[in-house]
Amino acid sequence: MRNRLRLSVIAIVLGLLGGIGFLISQSLRAQWKQEAAQTGLDLLPQIAQRIQDFHRIKTQDGRTVWEVAAREAQYLEDEHEVVVQEPMVRLFLKDGRSIGLSGQTGRISLDGRELRQVDLTGGIEVQFADYTVRTDRAQYLRATDRISSPQRVDITGRELDLSGDRMEVDVAAQRLRVFRNVEMTLRPGSHQEAPHDRPAPRP
């Protein structure tokens, strides 16, 4: 009788332990699912804001003012910024010409629907008249309508090659300036063209 009673008690204890273990596992599983769902909700806004083949354009009085395109973009709503991959920015002048910027990555700051600032990094090319500017960092500020680079720039044109430690482009005035340690190489025959045919960089 004692052995049977002991076996019965052991069986009851084991049963209780099994039931408690089952309840604990169910509780942990439910908690894990809730945490996973919450994590998904936290990530959802970022995932939902990822855009492939990003493209924006601003027109005014029937004229294109600026255009922004990128292979991929992610909109950061709280910061009013767009993080872009392989961006291309084109600024259109009133005479119909344009200035283009491209790079590997960048950040575009917005003020509502207006373009406020563009910061580009990596393999940057600026197309300015007949000149190509290459550098690793560049910034465009809409308030001043200027493109600047705090790093070394190399400029290639049909008439000359130019390099320096810093650059600034006045978009409205179509004037490019290069500062510090400026080196210039003129190509033979460049004097045959009238100087007013195209704006030249000014060191």
N, C-alpha and C positions, 0 to 999 in steps of 0.2 A: 504493500500500500504506500509506504513511504517513497519507494522508487517511482511508482506511478504518479504520486502527487508532485514529486520533484520534477519529473518529466513534463507534467502539465504546466507547472510554474515556468519552467524554462521555455516551453513552447509559447506561453502567453507573453513572456518578456521579449522573446525573439519577434513575435508578431507585432508587439507594440513598437519595438525598435525599427522594424521594417516599415511600419506605417508612418512613423516619424520621419524616417529617411526619405520616404516617397514624398511626403508633404514638403520637406525642406527642398528636395530637388525640383519639385514643381514651382515652389516659390522663387528659387534662384533662376529657373528657366524663364519665368514670367518677368522677373526683374531684368534679366539679360535682354529679353525681347524689347522691353520698354526703353532700355538704354540705347539699344541699337536703333530703334525707331527714332528716338530723340536726336541721335547723331546724324541720322539720315535727314531729319528736318533741318538741322543746323547747316548741313552741307548743301541742301537743296537750293537756296538762293544763289550760291556761287555757281552750281552746276547749271541752273536755269539761265544764268546770265552769260554763259559762254556762247560766243557767236562765231561761226565759221564764215569766211569770206566777208569780213566786216567792211562796210562802205557807208560813208556819210558825205553829204555835199551841201554847201550853203550857196544859195542864189539870192541876189538882190537886184531889183529893177531889171529883171531879165538877164542879168549877167552873173556868171559863176564867180564866187568870191574865193572859196577854198574847197578842197576835196581831200578826204582822208580814206585810205583803204588799208586793209591788213589781212594776212592769211587767217589769223585767229585773234579774237579779242575777248577780254573778260571785263565786265563792267563792275566797278566797285562803287556801289550806290552811296555808301556812307562818306566816301572820300570824293565823290563826283569825278572819278578818274576812270579811264579805260586803259588797261594793260594790254598791249598789242604785240603780236609776233609778226616779223617781216612787214613793218609799216611803210607806207608811202604817203607823203603829204605833198600836195601841190597848191601853191598860192598863185592866184590869177591876178595879173596886173591890168590896169585900165586900158592899156594899149593892145590887149589881146595876148600878150606873151605871158609866160608863167615861170615860176621858180619851183623846182621839185626837190624834196628831201626823201631819202630812203635809208633804212638801217635794219639791223637784226632784231632789236627789241625796242620798246619805248613805252612812254606813259603820256596819255593825252588828257589834259585837264579841261573840264567843261564848266561853263557858266550858263546853266539852263541848256539851251540849244546852241549857244555860241561857243566857239573855240577860244579858249583862254591861253593855253600853254601847251607846247609839245616838247618832250624831252626824249631824245633818241640816243642809243648807245650801240656800238659795234658795227664796223664796216659801213660807215655812213658815207653817202654820196649826195652832194648838193649840185644840182644842175642850174647854172646861172648864166644866161645868155649863151655864149659859145664856150663857156668854161665849166669844167668839172672839178669840184672840191671834194677831197677825200680826207676824212678825219675819223676819230673814234667816239667823240661826243659832240652833240649839238643841241641847241635849244632855240625854240621859236616863241617869242612873246607877242601876243596879239596887241597888247596895250601900246607897245612901242613899235610894232610892226618890224621887228628886227630878228635876224638869225645870228646866233653867236656860237663860237666854239672856244673853250678854254684850253684846248690842247693843240698840238701841232697839226697844221693843215698843209696839204700838198695840192696845188692848183695846176691843172693842165688846160691849156687853151691852144688854139690854132696858131697864135702869134708868140706865146711865151709860156714858160713854166715858172711858178712862183711858190715859195714855201715860207712858213713862219710859225711862231709859237702860239699865235692867237688870231682869231678872225671875227669880223663883224660884217653883216650884210644889212644895209638899209633897204628894205624891200621896196618901199614907195619911191625912193630916190634912185633905185637900181644902182647902188654904189656898194662896192666890196672893199673892205680895208683889212690889211694884214699888219700885225704888230710883232715887234721883237724878233731879232735874228732873221730878218727877211733876206731871202736869196732869190734872185731873178735871173732867168736865162731867156734871152730873146732869140727867136728863130730867124735865120736869114730870109729876106724877102718880105718880112712882116710890114716894112715901111711902105710897100706898094699899095696897101689899102688905106683909104682915108680914115683918120682916127675917129671920126664921128659915126662910122658905120656901126660900131658896137661899143657899149660901155666897157672900159678896161678896169681891171682891179687897181686900187690905189693903196700902195703900201703905207 
